[in-house]
Amino acid sequence: MKVRSSLKSLKNRHRDCRVVRRKGRVYVINKTQRRFKARQG
């Protein structure tokens, strides 16, 4: 999982990427290509 300050570019890497808020943190998750994971901050 990558830790980035901005997730806008990571959201556009794959068409199945979703931006999700969990426990005060922002995550990018992908159900089909699980390598596209990231967390903000």
N, C-alpha and C positions, 0 to 999 in steps of 0.2 A: 504494500500500500504506500502510495506517495503522499507526502505531506506538503501541501502547496498553499501559498497565500491567496491565490486566485484560482477558482475552479472553472472559469468560463471557457478556457481553451480545452480543458480536459473533457468537458461535456460534449464538445463537438468532434471528439476523436472517433466515436462510433455511434451509430444511430440508435442503439438500445441503451445508451447511458442515461441515467436518471440522477437528479440532484435531490437528496433526501436530508432532512434535519432530524438528528437523533441526539438527545441529551445535550442540547445546546451546541452541537457541532454539526458542520455541514459536510456531507459525504457525497461522492459520486460512486454509484454502484451500477453494475451491469450483470444481468442474469445470464446472458448467453456467452459473452466473452468476459470471464471472471478476472482476467488480468487488468482490466481497466477499473481499478479501484483507487480512490484518493480521498484524502481528508483535508479540510481547510484548517489552517492555524497550527 
